[in-house]
Amino acid sequence: MPAPVISHRAMHPVSPEETTLFQAVLFAGFMIRGFTNRSLRETLEPDPGGDEHQRRQASGTMTRKLRLLSAHGLIRKTTDEH
């Protein structure tokens, strides 16, 4: 039986929100060492403030954005090599 097809929404590279995300992902420092959900959130919003619930919500939002980038083949997970 073939694997189910999961569809993802289209990317909008000219929208302000996604342009900012693309710029953060393409940051030169991330090209060398990679990035994490947390490092991207800190780059995009250095002082988020808020309580634990808001931080978890922001983490979930970034996870969905990373999943979308991955589904379109723009990023991929690599092994943790130090």
Distance bins in CASP14 RR format, pairs under 12 A and 6 or more apart:
PFRMAT RR
TARGET T0000
AUTHOR 0000-0000-0000
RMODE 2
METHOD distances of the structure
MODEL  1
5 71 0 0 0 0 0 1 0 0 0 0 0
6 67 0 0 0 0 1 0 0 0 0 0 0
6 68 0 0 0 0 0 1 0 0 0 0 0
6 70 0 0 0 0 0 1 0 0 0 0 0
6 71 1 0 0 1 0 0 0 0 0 0 0
7 68 0 0 0 0 0 1 0 0 0 0 0
7 71 0 0 0 0 1 0 0 0 0 0 0
7 72 0 0 0 0 0 1 0 0 0 0 0
8 64 0 0 0 0 1 0 0 0 0 0 0
8 65 0 0 0 0 0 1 0 0 0 0 0
8 66 0 0 0 0 0 1 0 0 0 0 0
8 67 1 0 0 1 0 0 0 0 0 0 0
8 68 1 0 1 0 0 0 0 0 0 0 0
8 69 0 0 0 0 1 0 0 0 0 0 0
8 70 0 0 0 0 1 0 0 0 0 0 0
8 71 1 0 1 0 0 0 0 0 0 0 0
8 72 1 0 0 1 0 0 0 0 0 0 0
8 73 0 0 0 0 0 1 0 0 0 0 0
8 74 0 0 0 0 0 1 0 0 0 0 0
9 15 0 0 0 0 0 1 0 0 0 0 0
9 18 0 0 0 0 0 1 0 0 0 0 0
9 64 0 0 0 0 0 1 0 0 0 0 0
9 65 0 0 0 0 0 1 0 0 0 0 0
9 67 0 0 0 0 0 1 0 0 0 0 0
9 68 1 0 0 1 0 0 0 0 0 0 0
9 69 0 0 0 0 0 1 0 0 0 0 0
9 71 0 0 0 0 1 0 0 0 0 0 0
9 72 0 0 0 0 1 0 0 0 0 0 0
10 18 0 0 0 0 0 1 0 0 0 0 0
10 68 0 0 0 0 1 0 0 0 0 0 0
10 71 0 0 0 0 0 1 0 0 0 0 0
10 72 0 0 0 0 1 0 0 0 0 0 0
11 17 0 0 0 0 0 1 0 0 0 0 0
11 18 1 0 0 1 0 0 0 0 0 0 0
11 19 0 0 0 0 0 1 0 0 0 0 0
11 21 0 0 0 0 1 0 0 0 0 0 0
11 22 0 0 0 0 1 0 0 0 0 0 0
11 25 0 0 0 0 0 1 0 0 0 0 0
11 65 0 0 0 0 0 1 0 0 0 0 0
11 68 1 0 0 1 0 0 0 0 0 0 0
11 69 1 0 0 1 0 0 0 0 0 0 0
11 70 0 0 0 0 0 1 0 0 0 0 0
11 71 0 0 0 0 1 0 0 0 0 0 0
11 72 1 0 1 0 0 0 0 0 0 0 0
11 73 0 0 0 0 0 1 0 0 0 0 0
11 74 1 0 0 1 0 0 0 0 0 0 0
11 75 0 0 0 0 0 1 0 0 0 0 0
12 18 1 0 1 0 0 0 0 0 0 0 0
12 19 0 0 0 0 1 0 0 0 0 0 0
12 20 0 0 0 0 0 1 0 0 0 0 0
12 21 0 0 0 0 0 1 0 0 0 0 0
12 22 0 0 0 0 0 1 0 0 0 0 0
12 68 0 0 0 0 0 1 0 0 0 0 0
12 72 0 0 0 0 0 1 0 0 0 0 0
13 19 1 0 0 1 0 0 0 0 0 0 0
13 20 0 0 0 0 0 1 0 0 0 0 0
13 21 0 0 0 0 1 0 0 0 0 0 0
13 22 1 0 0 1 0 0 0 0 0 0 0
13 23 0 0 0 0 0 1 0 0 0 0 0
13 25 0 0 0 0 0 1 0 0 0 0 0
13 26 0 0 0 0 0 1 0 0 0 0 0
13 69 0 0 0 0 0 1 0 0 0 0 0
13 72 0 0 0 0 0 1 0 0 0 0 0
13 74 0 0 0 0 1 0 0 0 0 0 0
14 20 0 0 0 0 0 1 0 0 0 0 0
14 22 0 0 0 0 0 1 0 0 0 0 0
15 21 0 0 0 0 1 0 0 0 0 0 0
15 22 0 0 0 0 0 1 0 0 0 0 0
16 22 0 0 0 0 0 1 0 0 0 0 0
16 23 0 0 0 0 0 1 0 0 0 0 0
17 23 0 0 0 0 0 1 0 0 0 0 0
17 24 0 0 0 0 0 1 0 0 0 0 0
17 44 0 0 0 0 1 0 0 0 0 0 0
17 45 0 0 0 0 0 1 0 0 0 0 0
17 61 0 0 0 0 0 1 0 0 0 0 0
17 65 0 0 0 0 1 0 0 0 0 0 0
17 68 0 0 0 0 0 1 0 0 0 0 0
18 24 0 0 0 0 0 1 0 0 0 0 0
18 25 0 0 0 0 0 1 0 0 0 0 0
18 44 0 0 0 0 0 1 0 0 0 0 0
18 65 0 0 0 0 1 0 0 0 0 0 0
18 68 0 0 0 0 1 0 0 0 0 0 0
18 69 0 0 0 0 1 0 0 0 0 0 0
18 72 0 0 0 0 0 1 0 0 0 0 0
18 74 0 0 0 0 0 1 0 0 0 0 0
19 25 0 0 0 0 0 1 0 0 0 0 0
19 26 0 0 0 0 0 1 0 0 0 0 0
19 44 0 0 0 0 0 1 0 0 0 0 0
20 26 0 0 0 0 0 1 0 0 0 0 0
20 27 0 0 0 0 0 1 0 0 0 0 0
20 40 0 0 0 0 0 1 0 0 0 0 0
20 43 0 0 0 0 1 0 0 0 0 0 0
20 44 1 0 0 1 0 0 0 0 0 0 0
20 45 0 0 0 0 0 1 0 0 0 0 0
20 65 0 0 0 0 0 1 0 0 0 0 0
21 27 0 0 0 0 0 1 0 0 0 0 0
21 35 0 0 0 0 0 1 0 0 0 0 0
21 40 1 0 0 1 0 0 0 0 0 0 0
21 41 0 0 0 0 0 1 0 0 0 0 0
21 43 0 0 0 0 1 0 0 0 0 0 0
21 44 1 0 0 1 0 0 0 0 0 0 0
21 45 0 0 0 0 0 1 0 0 0 0 0
21 61 0 0 0 0 0 1 0 0 0 0 0
21 62 0 0 0 0 1 0 0 0 0 0 0
21 64 0 0 0 0 0 1 0 0 0 0 0
21 65 1 0 1 0 0 0 0 0 0 0 0
21 66 0 0 0 0 1 0 0 0 0 0 0
21 68 0 0 0 0 1 0 0 0 0 0 0
21 69 1 0 0 1 0 0 0 0 0 0 0
21 74 0 0 0 0 0 1 0 0 0 0 0
21 75 0 0 0 0 0 1 0 0 0 0 0
22 30 0 0 0 0 0 1 0 0 0 0 0
22 40 0 0 0 0 0 1 0 0 0 0 0
22 44 0 0 0 0 0 1 0 0 0 0 0
22 65 0 0 0 0 0 1 0 0 0 0 0
22 68 0 0 0 0 0 1 0 0 0 0 0
22 69 0 0 0 0 1 0 0 0 0 0 0
22 72 0 0 0 0 0 1 0 0 0 0 0
22 74 0 0 0 0 1 0 0 0 0 0 0
22 75 0 0 0 0 0 1 0 0 0 0 0
23 30 0 0 0 0 0 1 0 0 0 0 0
23 40 0 0 0 0 0 1 0 0 0 0 0
23 43 0 0 0 0 1 0 0 0 0 0 0
23 44 0 0 0 0 1 0 0 0 0 0 0
24 30 1 0 0 1 0 0 0 0 0 0 0
24 31 0 0 0 0 0 1 0 0 0 0 0
24 34 0 0 0 0 0 1 0 0 0 0 0
24 35 0 0 0 0 1 0 0 0 0 0 0
24 37 0 0 0 0 0 1 0 0 0 0 0
24 39 0 0 0 0 1 0 0 0 0 0 0
24 40 1 0 1 0 0 0 0 0 0 0 0
24 41 0 0 0 0 1 0 0 0 0 0 0
24 42 0 0 0 0 1 0 0 0 0 0 0
24 43 1 0 1 0 0 0 0 0 0 0 0
24 44 1 0 1 0 0 0 0 0 0 0 0
24 45 0 0 0 0 0 1 0 0 0 0 0
24 46 0 0 0 0 0 1 0 0 0 0 0
24 62 0 0 0 0 0 1 0 0 0 0 0
24 65 0 0 0 0 1 0 0 0 0 0 0
24 66 0 0 0 0 0 1 0 0 0 0 0
24 69 0 0 0 0 0 1 0 0 0 0 0
24 75 0 0 0 0 0 1 0 0 0 0 0
25 31 0 0 0 0 1 0 0 0 0 0 0
25 34 0 0 0 0 1 0 0 0 0 0 0
25 35 1 0 0 1 0 0 0 0 0 0 0
25 36 0 0 0 0 0 1 0 0 0 0 0
25 37 0 0 0 0 0 1 0 0 0 0 0
25 39 0 0 0 0 0 1 0 0 0 0 0
25 40 1 0 0 1 0 0 0 0 0 0 0
25 43 0 0 0 0 1 0 0 0 0 0 0
25 44 0 0 0 0 0 1 0 0 0 0 0
25 62 0 0 0 0 0 1 0 0 0 0 0
25 65 0 0 0 0 1 0 0 0 0 0 0
25 66 0 0 0 0 1 0 0 0 0 0 0
25 68 0 0 0 0 0 1 0 0 0 0 0
25 69 1 0 0 1 0 0 0 0 0 0 0
25 70 0 0 0 0 0 1 0 0 0 0 0
25 72 0 0 0 0 0 1 0 0 0 0 0
25 73 0 0 0 0 0 1 0 0 0 0 0
25 74 1 0 0 1 0 0 0 0 0 0 0
25 75 1 0 0 1 0 0 0 0 0 0 0
25 76 0 0 0 0 0 1 0 0 0 0 0
26 34 0 0 0 0 0 1 0 0 0 0 0
26 35 0 0 0 0 0 1 0 0 0 0 0
26 40 0 0 0 0 0 1 0 0 0 0 0
26 43 0 0 0 0 0 1 0 0 0 0 0
26 69 0 0 0 0 0 1 0 0 0 0 0
26 74 0 0 0 0 1 0 0 0 0 0 0
26 75 0 0 0 0 0 1 0 0 0 0 0
27 33 0 0 0 0 0 1 0 0 0 0 0
27 34 0 0 0 0 1 0 0 0 0 0 0
27 35 1 0 0 1 0 0 0 0 0 0 0
27 39 0 0 0 0 1 0 0 0 0 0 0
27 40 0 0 0 0 1 0 0 0 0 0 0
27 42 0 0 0 0 0 1 0 0 0 0 0
27 43 1 0 0 1 0 0 0 0 0 0 0
27 44 0 0 0 0 0 1 0 0 0 0 0
28 34 0 0 0 0 0 1 0 0 0 0 0
28 35 0 0 0 0 0 1 0 0 0 0 0
28 43 0 0 0 0 0 1 0 0 0 0 0
29 35 0 0 0 0 1 0 0 0 0 0 0
29 39 0 0 0 0 1 0 0 0 0 0 0
29 40 0 0 0 0 0 1 0 0 0 0 0
29 43 0 0 0 0 1 0 0 0 0 0 0
30 36 0 0 0 0 1 0 0 0 0 0 0
30 39 1 0 0 1 0 0 0 0 0 0 0
30 40 0 0 0 0 1 0 0 0 0 0 0
30 42 0 0 0 0 0 1 0 0 0 0 0
30 43 0 0 0 0 1 0 0 0 0 0 0
30 75 0 0 0 0 1 0 0 0 0 0 0
30 78 0 0 0 0 0 1 0 0 0 0 0
31 75 0 0 0 0 0 1 0 0 0 0 0
32 81 0 0 0 0 0 1 0 0 0 0 0
33 39 0 0 0 0 1 0 0 0 0 0 0
33 78 0 0 0 0 0 1 0 0 0 0 0
33 80 0 0 0 0 0 1 0 0 0 0 0
33 81 0 0 0 0 1 0 0 0 0 0 0
33 82 0 0 0 0 1 0 0 0 0 0 0
34 40 0 0 0 0 1 0 0 0 0 0 0
34 43 0 0 0 0 0 1 0 0 0 0 0
34 66 0 0 0 0 0 1 0 0 0 0 0
34 75 0 0 0 0 1 0 0 0 0 0 0
34 76 0 0 0 0 0 1 0 0 0 0 0
34 77 0 0 0 0 0 1 0 0 0 0 0
34 78 1 0 0 1 0 0 0 0 0 0 0
34 79 0 0 0 0 0 1 0 0 0 0 0
34 80 0 0 0 0 1 0 0 0 0 0 0
34 81 0 0 0 0 0 1 0 0 0 0 0
34 82 0 0 0 0 0 1 0 0 0 0 0
35 41 0 0 0 0 1 0 0 0 0 0 0
35 42 0 0 0 0 1 0 0 0 0 0 0
35 43 1 0 0 1 0 0 0 0 0 0 0
35 44 0 0 0 0 0 1 0 0 0 0 0
35 62 0 0 0 0 0 1 0 0 0 0 0
35 65 0 0 0 0 0 1 0 0 0 0 0
35 66 0 0 0 0 1 0 0 0 0 0 0
35 69 0 0 0 0 0 1 0 0 0 0 0
35 75 0 0 0 0 1 0 0 0 0 0 0
35 77 0 0 0 0 0 1 0 0 0 0 0
35 78 0 0 0 0 0 1 0 0 0 0 0
36 42 0 0 0 0 1 0 0 0 0 0 0
36 43 0 0 0 0 0 1 0 0 0 0 0
36 59 0 0 0 0 0 1 0 0 0 0 0
36 62 0 0 0 0 1 0 0 0 0 0 0
36 63 0 0 0 0 0 1 0 0 0 0 0
36 66 0 0 0 0 1 0 0 0 0 0 0
36 75 0 0 0 0 0 1 0 0 0 0 0
36 77 0 0 0 0 0 1 0 0 0 0 0
36 78 0 0 0 0 0 1 0 0 0 0 0
36 80 0 0 0 0 0 1 0 0 0 0 0
37 43 0 0 0 0 0 1 0 0 0 0 0
37 44 0 0 0 0 0 1 0 0 0 0 0
37 55 0 0 0 0 0 1 0 0 0 0 0
37 56 0 0 0 0 0 1 0 0 0 0 0
37 58 0 0 0 0 1 0 0 0 0 0 0
37 59 1 0 1 0 0 0 0 0 0 0 0
37 60 1 0 0 1 0 0 0 0 0 0 0
37 61 0 0 0 0 1 0 0 0 0 0 0
37 62 1 0 1 0 0 0 0 0 0 0 0
37 63 1 0 0 1 0 0 0 0 0 0 0
37 64 0 0 0 0 0 1 0 0 0 0 0
37 65 0 0 0 0 1 0 0 0 0 0 0
37 66 1 0 0 1 0 0 0 0 0 0 0
37 67 0 0 0 0 0 1 0 0 0 0 0
37 69 0 0 0 0 0 1 0 0 0 0 0
37 75 0 0 0 0 0 1 0 0 0 0 0
37 77 0 0 0 0 0 1 0 0 0 0 0
38 44 0 0 0 0 0 1 0 0 0 0 0
38 45 0 0 0 0 0 1 0 0 0 0 0
38 48 0 0 0 0 0 1 0 0 0 0 0
38 55 0 0 0 0 1 0 0 0 0 0 0
38 56 0 0 0 0 0 1 0 0 0 0 0
38 58 0 0 0 0 1 0 0 0 0 0 0
38 59 1 0 0 1 0 0 0 0 0 0 0
38 60 0 0 0 0 0 1 0 0 0 0 0
38 62 0 0 0 0 1 0 0 0 0 0 0
38 63 0 0 0 0 0 1 0 0 0 0 0
38 66 0 0 0 0 0 1 0 0 0 0 0
39 45 0 0 0 0 0 1 0 0 0 0 0
39 46 0 0 0 0 0 1 0 0 0 0 0
39 59 0 0 0 0 0 1 0 0 0 0 0
39 62 0 0 0 0 1 0 0 0 0 0 0
39 66 0 0 0 0 0 1 0 0 0 0 0
40 46 0 0 0 0 0 1 0 0 0 0 0
40 58 0 0 0 0 0 1 0 0 0 0 0
40 59 0 0 0 0 0 1 0 0 0 0 0
40 60 0 0 0 0 0 1 0 0 0 0 0
40 61 0 0 0 0 0 1 0 0 0 0 0
40 62 1 0 1 0 0 0 0 0 0 0 0
40 63 0 0 0 0 0 1 0 0 0 0 0
40 65 0 0 0 0 1 0 0 0 0 0 0
40 66 1 0 0 1 0 0 0 0 0 0 0
40 69 0 0 0 0 0 1 0 0 0 0 0
40 75 0 0 0 0 0 1 0 0 0 0 0
41 47 0 0 0 0 0 1 0 0 0 0 0
41 48 1 0 0 1 0 0 0 0 0 0 0
41 49 0 0 0 0 0 1 0 0 0 0 0
41 54 0 0 0 0 0 1 0 0 0 0 0
41 55 0 0 0 0 1 0 0 0 0 0 0
41 56 0 0 0 0 0 1 0 0 0 0 0
41 57 0 0 0 0 0 1 0 0 0 0 0
41 58 1 0 1 0 0 0 0 0 0 0 0
41 59 1 0 0 1 0 0 0 0 0 0 0
41 60 0 0 0 0 1 0 0 0 0 0 0
41 61 0 0 0 0 1 0 0 0 0 0 0
41 62 1 0 1 0 0 0 0 0 0 0 0
41 63 0 0 0 0 0 1 0 0 0 0 0
41 65 0 0 0 0 1 0 0 0 0 0 0
41 66 0 0 0 0 0 1 0 0 0 0 0
42 48 0 0 0 0 1 0 0 0 0 0 0
42 49 0 0 0 0 0 1 0 0 0 0 0
42 55 0 0 0 0 0 1 0 0 0 0 0
42 58 0 0 0 0 0 1 0 0 0 0 0
42 59 0 0 0 0 0 1 0 0 0 0 0
42 62 0 0 0 0 0 1 0 0 0 0 0
43 62 0 0 0 0 0 1 0 0 0 0 0
44 58 0 0 0 0 1 0 0 0 0 0 0
44 61 0 0 0 0 0 1 0 0 0 0 0
44 62 0 0 0 0 1 0 0 0 0 0 0
44 65 0 0 0 0 1 0 0 0 0 0 0
45 54 0 0 0 0 0 1 0 0 0 0 0
45 55 0 0 0 0 0 1 0 0 0 0 0
45 58 1 0 0 1 0 0 0 0 0 0 0
45 59 0 0 0 0 0 1 0 0 0 0 0
45 61 0 0 0 0 0 1 0 0 0 0 0
45 62 0 0 0 0 1 0 0 0 0 0 0
47 55 0 0 0 0 0 1 0 0 0 0 0
48 54 1 0 0 1 0 0 0 0 0 0 0
48 55 1 0 0 1 0 0 0 0 0 0 0
48 56 0 0 0 0 0 1 0 0 0 0 0
48 57 0 0 0 0 0 1 0 0 0 0 0
48 58 1 0 0 1 0 0 0 0 0 0 0
48 59 0 0 0 0 0 1 0 0 0 0 0
48 61 0 0 0 0 0 1 0 0 0 0 0
48 62 0 0 0 0 0 1 0 0 0 0 0
49 55 1 0 0 1 0 0 0 0 0 0 0
49 58 0 0 0 0 1 0 0 0 0 0 0
50 56 0 0 0 0 0 1 0 0 0 0 0
50 57 0 0 0 0 1 0 0 0 0 0 0
50 58 0 0 0 0 1 0 0 0 0 0 0
51 57 0 0 0 0 1 0 0 0 0 0 0
51 58 0 0 0 0 0 1 0 0 0 0 0
52 58 0 0 0 0 0 1 0 0 0 0 0
52 59 0 0 0 0 0 1 0 0 0 0 0
53 59 0 0 0 0 0 1 0 0 0 0 0
53 60 0 0 0 0 0 1 0 0 0 0 0
54 60 0 0 0 0 0 1 0 0 0 0 0
54 61 0 0 0 0 0 1 0 0 0 0 0
55 61 0 0 0 0 0 1 0 0 0 0 0
55 62 0 0 0 0 0 1 0 0 0 0 0
56 62 0 0 0 0 0 1 0 0 0 0 0
56 63 0 0 0 0 0 1 0 0 0 0 0
57 63 0 0 0 0 0 1 0 0 0 0 0
57 64 0 0 0 0 0 1 0 0 0 0 0
58 64 0 0 0 0 0 1 0 0 0 0 0
58 65 0 0 0 0 0 1 0 0 0 0 0
59 65 0 0 0 0 0 1 0 0 0 0 0
59 66 0 0 0 0 0 1 0 0 0 0 0
60 66 0 0 0 0 1 0 0 0 0 0 0
60 67 0 0 0 0 1 0 0 0 0 0 0
61 67 0 0 0 0 0 1 0 0 0 0 0
61 68 0 0 0 0 0 1 0 0 0 0 0
62 68 0 0 0 0 0 1 0 0 0 0 0
62 69 0 0 0 0 0 1 0 0 0 0 0
63 69 0 0 0 0 0 1 0 0 0 0 0
63 70 0 0 0 0 0 1 0 0 0 0 0
64 70 0 0 0 0 0 1 0 0 0 0 0
64 71 0 0 0 0 0 1 0 0 0 0 0
65 71 0 0 0 0 0 1 0 0 0 0 0
65 72 0 0 0 0 0 1 0 0 0 0 0
65 74 0 0 0 0 0 1 0 0 0 0 0
65 75 0 0 0 0 0 1 0 0 0 0 0
66 72 0 0 0 0 0 1 0 0 0 0 0
66 73 0 0 0 0 0 1 0 0 0 0 0
66 74 0 0 0 0 1 0 0 0 0 0 0
66 75 1 0 0 1 0 0 0 0 0 0 0
66 76 0 0 0 0 0 1 0 0 0 0 0
66 77 0 0 0 0 1 0 0 0 0 0 0
67 73 0 0 0 0 0 1 0 0 0 0 0
67 74 0 0 0 0 0 1 0 0 0 0 0
67 75 0 0 0 0 1 0 0 0 0 0 0
67 76 0 0 0 0 0 1 0 0 0 0 0
67 77 0 0 0 0 0 1 0 0 0 0 0
68 74 0 0 0 0 1 0 0 0 0 0 0
68 75 0 0 0 0 1 0 0 0 0 0 0
69 75 1 0 1 0 0 0 0 0 0 0 0
69 76 0 0 0 0 1 0 0 0 0 0 0
69 77 0 0 0 0 0 1 0 0 0 0 0
70 76 1 0 0 1 0 0 0 0 0 0 0
70 77 1 0 0 1 0 0 0 0 0 0 0
70 78 0 0 0 0 0 1 0 0 0 0 0
END
